[in-house]
Amino acid sequence: MASNLDTLVTVFGGSGFLGRSVVRALAKRDYRIRVAVRRPELAGHLQPLGRVGQIHSVQANLRYPASVAAAMRDSHVAINLVGILAEGGPQTFDAVQARGAGAIAAAANAAGARVVHVSAIGADENSLAGYARAKAAGEKAVLSAVPSATILRPSVVFGPEDQFTNRFAALATVSPVLPLIGGGVTKLQPVYVGDVATAVADAVDGKTRPGATYELGGPEVLTMREVIELILATIERRRMLASLPFGLAKLQALVLQFAPGPLKLTPDQVALLRYDNVVSETAKAAGLTLQGLGIVPDSLEAIAPQYLWRFRRTGQFAHKGK
């Protein structure tokens, strides 16, 4: 029986928020891991996640297919985790999430490698959001080049260093009012980053169905209002929640897209909040979910206190209810 050490997995975008958890999960299963990133000198923090020589980084930019092909050399599996929440310069949704995904799949096909592609539940070619349209185009490009590829569509991913719960918690430390875009009624199914990483590793193990699209969500469906209320309860801060109509939010985003840190809000992000982000009944019926893979997902309420404590007034020294 072949050892996983005989399998080389190339992880594109492995140094990011989700990537770190994926690399850790693969390292625990003894795979050899090549991390393909734009700036490999900033990926040194991944090496301690495995044994000596098990993890190494190489340079690759999805906008340059030749670099992608070089990163795939002799690899058995390609994992694409690359995604951007906002466009900047040449890093556009189409360049990164559509054409870039296609470049990875084409390189994997040429190398005879399997593909695990992480997309998003909101992927839709008819969406008002450029992010969602590019995600849909990326899925199409991947399956066109490698029909047996596994597509994983997570809902909003949370965990340490995320740009979701940490963002709202940080905003609550500087603003007395938190906006509820569209009234905060958009439904989400927040999924823990560790559970998504386990699903990716399972796909590498061959536990997923070839050519299938899995939808990954947590154990609860929450409205945006409920998510923010949970975050506020976790960091023990009281803030006013103000409903903000989509039209007004879009106008504000025209300015706030240039703002720093947690204040940043783009028109595309506003458009995304017009759609619920939950696992479909079709996916549930087909067993194309975390539960279908035998993974019991962790809830936001259970995990968030483990890393959001730093946003309490006195951090780790805060007394409950004080």
N, C-alpha and C positions, 0 to 999 in steps of 0.2 A: 504494500500500500504506500503510495507516494505521500511524502510529508508536505505540509504547507510551506515549508522552507524552500521547496522546489518551485514554488509559485511566486512570480514577481508581479506585484500589483502597482500600477502607476496611478497615483491620486492627484488629479488636477484640482488645484485650490485647496490643498491639504493643510495649509498654514492658517486658514481662517477659523472662525468660530465653530462651525460644524466639522471642518477638516480635522481639527485637533482630536475631537472625540472619535472620528472615524479611524484616524491613524492609531489611536490608542486601542480601539477595539480590534483592529487587524493585527497589531503587534501582539496582543494577548493570544491570538490564534496562530501565531508563529509564521505569518506571511512575511516575505521580503517586501519592503515598501519603498517605492521611489516617489518622492513628493515633487510634483512639477508646479512651479510657481514663477511669477514674474521676477521676484527678487529672492533668490535662494539664500542670500546672506542673512535674511531676516527669518529664516525657518529653522535656525539651529535649536530652538526650544523644543523641537519635536524629537530629537535624537534620544534624549533620556527616557522617552516613552517605551523604548524597546531595548534589545540587547545590542552590544557593540557590533556595528556593521549592518544591523537589521534595517535601519532607516537612513536614507540619504536623500538629499534634495538636488534637483537640477533646474536649470532655467528653461522656461517655456512661456510663450505668450500666445493666447488663443487667436490673436489677430494675425499671427504669422504661422501658417500651417507647417512650414518646414521645421520650426522649433517644436511643434506638437509631435510631428512624426519622429523627430530625434528622441524626444522624451519617451515615446512608445517602443523604442527599439528593444527587442527581446522580451517584451512584457506579455504576460498572459491575460491580464485583466486591466481594463481602464475604468476608472471611476471619475465621473465629472461632478464636482461640487461647486464649480465657479458660478457666481451670480453677483449682481450688483443691485443695490436698492435705489441708486440715483446715478444718472449719467454725468460724465465729466470728460471733456475733451474727446479723444478717440475712443474712450471706454463707453460706448453706447450699448443700449439693450440689444440691438440687432447684432452688433459686432461681437459681443461677448456671449450672450445667451442663445442666439440663433446661429449665426455663422460659426462662432467658436465651438458650439456643441457639435455642429456638423463636421468641423475639422478634426475633433477628437474621434468621432465615430469613423470617419474615413481612414484615419491613421490606424485605429484599432482593427478595422476590416483588412487593411493591408498587412497588418502584423498577425492576423488570425486570432486576435484577442477578443474575449468577451467584454461587454459593456454594461456598466451600471450607471444610469444617468439620474441625477437628483434634480427634479423640476419643482413644481409647486401646485397645490390643489387649485389655485386660481388660474392656471394656465388655460387660455381661451383665445383663439385667433380673432374672435369678434369682440373682445373686451375693450372698454374705453381706456384701459391702462396699457401703456406701451410695455411695461414690465411683463404683464400677463400675456400679451400677444407674442412677445419675443420668447417667452417660456414655451408657448405652444409651438412656435416655429422651430425651436430647438428640439422638442420631442419628435416632431415630424422629420427633421433632418437626421436625427439619430436612428430612428426606425427605418428610414429609407436606406441608410448605409449598412445597418446591422439589425435586421428584422427580429433577431432573437434577444435584443437588448432588454434589460429590465429597467422600467421607468418607476421611480419612486416620487410620489407627490406628497410632501409633508404640508400640514397646515402651518400656522405661525409657530416657529421653533423658539423655545425659551431655554434658558440656562445661564450659567455664569458667563459674563462678557457678551450676552446677546444685545441686539439693538432694539429690543422690544420692551421687556419689563424694566431693564436698567434705564432705558430712555425715559419712561414715564416716572420712575422713581426719582431720577435726577431732576426732572422738570418739577416735581412736587417739592423739591428742596429750595427752589428759587422763585416759584410762582404760587400765589394764593388761589389761583383759579386754573383748573384743568379743562380743556375743551373736549366736548363730546361731539365729534364730527358726525353729522347726520343724525344727531340725537343719541348716539351711542348704542343703536339697536342692531348694528351689524353683528352677525354671529360668527364666532371663532371656535376652533377646537385645538387650543394650544397643546403642542406636543414637545416633550422633553428631548433635548439634544442627544442624551445618552440612548434613548429609545430609537431615535432615527439612526444613530451610528450602529446600533445592534442590527437594525434592519438592513443596512448597507452591508455589514459583515456577513449576514445570513445570505444575502444575494451573491456575494463573492463565494460563499461556501456551496452555492448551487441549490439553495433551498427555495428559491423563487421560481415562478413559471416563466419560461422563455417568452419574450415578447409581450409580457403582461404589464399592466400599469397598476401599481399599488397606491392607495391613498392612506396616508399616515396621520392619524389624529390622536389626541389624548383621550382620557376617559370621560371628559366633560365638554359639553357645548356651552359656551358662555357668551353673553353679549359683550360688546366693548365696554359698556358701563360696568358690568360685573367684573370684568378683568381689572379695570382701574380701581374699583372699590376694593378688590382683593389686594392689589398692590399697596394701596393706602393703608389698609388694615395691617399688612405685613410690616410696613415701615413706621407704623404708628404715627401717622400724620393726618390731620383733618384738612381737607381742601374743598373749595366749592367746585362743583361740576356744572359747567355751563354748556347747554346745547348750542351747537354751531351748525347752521344749515350748510349743505354741500356747496351751494353757490358762493356763499361768503367765505367758506373755508378755501375754495379754489382761488379766490381773489387774494386772500392772505398768503396762500402758498406761493403766489407769484413773487412775493417779497421774501418770505421765509425760506425759500429754497436756497438762498444765499447766506442764511444764518448759520452760526456755528453750533456744534454740540446738539443737545436735546431740543433746541428751538427749531432746528431744521425741519421743514415740511415742504414737500414738492407737490405740484399739481397731480403727478402720477400717483403718489401715495394717497391723495384724496380720492382719486378715481377708484383705486383698489378697494377702498372702504365702502363703495356702493354695492359690493358683492359679499355674500356670506362665504366663509372660508371653512367649510366643514366636509367631513367624509360623506360621500354620496351613498344612498341606499343600494345602488347598483354594486358598488365596491363591497359593501357589507355582505350582500347576498352571495357574491362570488368568492368571498373569503380573501379578497385582495386588500387586507388591512394589517395592522400590527397584530391584532388578535389572530388573524389567519396564519400568521407566521409563528404563533405561539408566544408572542411578546405581550406581557401585561404592562400597559403604559402607566407611568407615574403622573400624578396630577400636579397642576400648577401650585395648588395650595400646599402640597406636601414638600415640594422642592424649593419654591421661591424663598422661604425664610432662611435657607442654607447659604444664600449669597446676597440677598437684599438687605440683610441686617445693617450693612454699612451705611445705608441711607437713613437710619434712625438718628434722632438728634444726638445721642451719645454712643452710636454704633453698637459694638458688642457689649457695652456696659449699660445699655438701656434696660430699664425694668419694665416688664410687661404692664401695660395700662397706665404708665406714668408719663 
